[in-house]
């Protein structure tokens, strides 16, 4: 597969940039290693997390993790996209997916989309202490575990294994807090290191975290429109 830049000129409409930042591949590692794409500008979609496949147009749990460039201003729009001027702020150092994407002929992006994706292990396995913490978090806060616990069902309007699920959510929040307060980590790094907060993504299981009588409980989202 030829991964050189597409020969078709970009029309600079911004549609692809507004649909979300690109996923990173191993070819993009030098851009992260030397800071041209800072790690604080990335986030991780973890294995088992519900995500949209922009090529197929489907929504399904991930079979492997994906590292993506964050959006900005609370939107999916790639944070490096300058909407006012319709230009890319890192165009000369744009990732592989941006280089091969052509909205009029998607064959090249389809050919590389699921290949050689960059992972946190590629970037962080050499950072002793931090990598072990990420591995422990991944094991204790896996989406597979949450799926199994939620799958036990509901009894009298409450999840049967609510206590165990809440323990996982609390551990997720605790690790993030400690990493900032004790580890001195920039809090903008947290979604890259540990993925998106489980308190937010738990809704993929059609349950939601709500405050009730000064504590938090879980309930079906249908009960809280």
N, C-alpha and C positions, 0 to 999 in steps of 0.2 A: 504494500500500500504506500503510495507516494504521499508523504505528509507535508509537502511544501505548500506555501501559501496558494490560495485559490487564484486562478488567472482572471476571474471575473471581478470587476471593480465594485466595491461596496457603494451602495446608493446613500448611505448614511441616514437611513430612515429611523434607526434606533430601535426598531421593533425587537430584534433579538436581545439587545442589551436590557430592554425594559421587562423582558420575560424572566430575567434572573441572571446572576453571574454564572460564568462557566464552571464546570467541574474540572479539576486539575488532574493531569496525567504525569507519569514519571518524567516525561520530556520537559515538564514545567518545573521540576525540582530546583534547578539553578536559580529560577526567578524568586523562589522562596528562600533558598539558602543565602543568597546575597542581599536580600531585603528589598528587591524591586517590587515584590508583592509581599508586604509585611504579614506575618502570621496573625496579627490582630485583625486583619481584614478578611480572615477566612473563618468558615464554620464547617463543622463535620456533621454529615447525616450518617447516623450509625446503622450498623447491620440490624435489620428487622424493623427499622423505622419506615413509616408510610411516606412515600415520596412520589412525585410526578416524574414520569419518563417523558421528557420533552420531544424525543424522537418518535416514540410510539404513541404519545398522547394518552398514556394510561397512568393509573394511580395504583401502586402496589408496594408491599414491604420490600425493602432492599435486601439483596442476598449478599452484598458486600458494602463496606462503607464508602462514602464519597466525600471528598473535600471540595468545597465550593467557595467562590468569592461572595462575600456578604452583599446584601442590598443596602440601601440608605434611605433615611427619612421615613422609616417604617414601611417601606415598600420593597418589592423584589428587585427593582431596577439595580443593576450592577453599580456598586459604589464608585467605580472608576469612570462611569459614563457621565459626561457633561451634557445634560439635557438642553441647556440653553444654547449651546453651540453645536450640539449634535456631533460630539467628538469623543474619542476614547482617551482618557488621561494616561494610559500606559500602552498606547498603540504600538510603539516600537518594541515593546517587551510583552505583548499580549500572549496569553496562553494558547496551547495547541488548538483547542476547540474553536477559539475565535479566529485563528489563522486559517482553518480549513472550512469554516462555515460559509456557505453561500445559500441564501434563502431561495434562490431560483433553481438550485441543484443540490439537494441534500445528501447525495451519495457519499461524499467524502466524510461529512460529519457522522453519518450512520456507520461508516467503516471504522471509525476510531472511537466512537462514543463509549463503548463498553470495554475497551482494551487498555491495558497498562495504567489503570487508575492509581493515582498517588494516594498513599495512606499515611496515617499518623505514625505508624511503625517506621515507614521509610524515613520520616523526618525527625522522629524523636526517640527512637530505640537506643540511641547512644547517650541520651541524657539520663544518667543514673538517678534514681529516686523519683523523678518525675514520670518516667516511663512505667515504673512499677506501680505508681499511683494510678495512672491511666488504665493499666491492665486490671488492677483490682476493681476500679470503678466499672470497667466494661463487664467484668464478670458478675459483680453484685447488682448492677443496674441494667442488665440486658433486657432488650425488648422481648426476647423469647420468654424470659422468666415472667415478665409482666403479663404477656399474652396468656400464659398458662394460669396465672393467678386470677386474672379477670375472667378467664374462661370457665372458672368454677361456678360462675353465675351469681344470681341475686336471690336473696331470701328476705321477704318482708321489706322490700325497697332498699336493702343495703347489700353491698357485695359480701359474699360469704367470707372471703379472705381479705377483707378491707384492711385489717391490722397489718398484715404482711406487706400489702401494697404500699401503705403509708410509710412503713419502715424504709422501703426502698426509696421513696420520694424524699424522705427526710435525709437519708444518707447522701443522696445526690446533691441536695442543697447544702449539706454540711461540708462535703468535699470541696465544693466551689467556694464556700466562705473561707475555709481554712487555707485554700490555695492562695487566696488574696491576702488574708490577714496575717497568716503565719509564714507563707512562702514568698510574700512580696510580689506576687504575680499581678500584672496588669489585668484588670477585670475584663478588658476587651478580648483577652485571650481565651476566656472560659469556654465559649461555644466552639472554639477550635479544639481545645484540649479534651472536653467532655461531651461535646455535642450540645444540642439545645436542652434547656431545663426540662426535666420530666414533668414538673408541675404544669408545663404548657403542652407538651406533646402527649400527655396521658389521654387527651381528648381523641386520639386516634383509635382508642378502644371504646369510644362512645360513653365515656365517663368523664366527669369533671371534678376538680378539686374546689370545694366551696367552704366558706367559713360559717360555722354554726355554733352558737353559744361559746364564743371565744376559743374555739378549736376548729380544726379542719377535718372534713369528712369527704367521702367520695360518693357520688350518686350518678345515675344515668343522665346523660346530657338532655334527654327528652323531658326530664323532670324539671330542668332549669332552662327554659327557652331564652 
